[in-house]
Amino acid sequence: MEEPERDSTQDWLLPETARPPLLSELEARIDEALVTARASEAAALTIGDAALQAAEQAHQAAGIAERAAATALDAQRGVVASPLDAGVPTGGRVGADRHAQGLRGFTERADRISQRLRALA
């Protein structure tokens, strides 16, 4: 009776393309992924801070624009308003009220966005 031929080590070797990565290669990939994740986190925080600042500046600009529009309308109509009256609509200013209402809507939306961004930060 013939003895079957024994397997050799070469029979069990995988081709180079099918071999799994070495532990050292996996560790290097993990380290690279951690560095990338930390850099991404830092960039996201920076972008979030910039967005919060932009929202705050937009809020301030909307307030300034609202006051400027009211002042311009008053000046056009020849009304002299005291600083205490700035931004307070009067009975005959329908166009200004509509404009101010639009700016208030913008300001409210900017405030909501600012709050959401703060919550994310």
C-alpha positions as CSV (number, residue, x, y, z in Angstrom):
1,M,0.0,0.0,0.0
2,E,1.3,3.4,-1.0
3,E,1.7,6.1,1.5
4,P,0.0,9.3,0.5
5,E,2.3,12.2,-0.3
6,R,2.5,14.6,2.7
7,D,1.7,18.2,2.4
8,S,4.6,20.6,2.4
9,T,4.8,24.0,3.9
10,Q,4.8,25.5,0.5
11,D,1.4,24.1,-0.2
12,W,-0.1,26.2,2.6
13,L,1.5,29.5,1.8
14,L,-0.8,32.2,0.5
15,P,0.1,34.2,-2.5
16,E,1.4,37.7,-1.7
17,T,-1.9,39.4,-2.8
18,A,-4.1,37.2,-0.6
19,R,-2.0,37.5,2.6
20,P,-3.6,39.3,5.5
21,P,-1.8,42.4,6.8
22,L,0.8,42.0,9.5
23,L,-0.1,43.2,13.0
24,S,2.5,46.0,12.6
25,E,0.8,47.1,9.4
26,L,-2.6,47.2,11.2
27,E,-1.1,49.2,14.0
28,A,0.3,51.7,11.5
29,R,-3.1,52.0,9.9
30,I,-4.8,52.6,13.2
31,D,-2.3,55.2,14.2
32,E,-2.9,57.0,10.8
33,A,-6.6,56.8,11.3
34,L,-6.3,58.3,14.8
35,V,-4.2,61.2,13.5
36,T,-6.7,61.8,10.7
37,A,-9.7,61.7,13.1
38,R,-8.0,64.1,15.5
39,A,-7.2,66.5,12.7
40,S,-10.8,66.2,11.4
41,E,-12.2,66.9,14.9
42,A,-10.0,70.0,15.2
43,A,-11.1,71.3,11.8
44,A,-14.8,70.7,12.7
45,L,-14.4,72.6,15.9
46,T,-12.7,75.5,14.0
47,I,-15.4,75.5,11.4
48,G,-18.1,75.5,14.2
49,D,-16.5,78.4,15.9
50,A,-16.3,80.3,12.7
51,A,-19.9,79.6,12.0
52,L,-21.0,80.8,15.4
53,Q,-19.0,84.0,14.9
54,A,-20.6,84.5,11.5
55,A,-24.0,84.0,12.9
56,E,-23.4,86.5,15.6
57,Q,-22.1,89.0,13.1
58,A,-25.1,88.4,10.9
59,H,-27.3,89.0,13.9
60,Q,-25.5,92.3,14.6
61,A,-25.6,93.3,11.0
62,A,-29.3,92.6,10.8
63,G,-29.9,94.8,13.8
64,I,-27.9,97.6,12.3
65,A,-29.6,97.3,8.9
66,E,-33.0,97.4,10.6
67,R,-32.2,100.5,12.5
68,A,-30.6,102.1,9.4
69,A,-33.7,101.3,7.3
70,A,-36.0,102.8,9.9
71,T,-33.8,105.9,10.2
72,A,-33.7,106.3,6.4
73,L,-37.4,106.0,6.1
74,D,-37.9,108.6,8.9
75,A,-35.4,110.9,7.1
76,Q,-37.2,110.5,3.8
77,R,-40.5,111.4,5.4
78,G,-39.0,114.3,7.3
79,V,-39.6,112.8,10.7
80,V,-37.1,113.5,13.4
81,A,-37.0,110.5,15.7
82,S,-35.2,110.4,19.1
83,P,-32.7,107.6,19.7
84,L,-35.3,106.0,22.1
85,D,-37.8,105.7,19.2
86,A,-35.4,103.9,16.8
87,G,-36.8,100.6,15.7
88,V,-40.3,101.3,17.1
89,P,-42.7,101.4,14.3
90,T,-45.3,104.2,14.1
91,G,-48.8,104.1,12.6
92,G,-48.0,105.5,9.1
93,R,-44.9,103.3,8.3
94,V,-46.5,100.3,6.6
95,G,-43.6,99.8,4.2
96,A,-41.0,100.1,7.1
97,D,-43.0,97.7,9.2
98,R,-43.0,95.1,6.5
99,H,-39.3,95.7,5.9
100,A,-38.6,95.5,9.7
101,Q,-40.7,92.4,10.0
102,G,-38.6,90.7,7.3
103,L,-35.4,91.7,9.1
104,R,-36.8,90.5,12.4
105,G,-37.5,87.1,10.7
106,F,-33.9,87.0,9.4
107,T,-32.6,87.9,12.9
108,E,-34.8,85.2,14.6
109,R,-33.5,82.6,12.1
110,A,-29.9,83.6,12.7
111,D,-30.5,83.3,16.4
112,R,-31.9,79.7,15.9
113,I,-29.0,78.7,13.8
114,S,-26.6,80.2,16.3
115,Q,-28.2,78.2,19.1
116,R,-28.0,75.0,17.1
117,L,-24.4,75.5,16.3
118,R,-23.6,76.2,20.0
119,A,-25.4,73.0,20.9
120,L,-23.2,71.1,18.4
121,A,-20.0,72.7,19.8
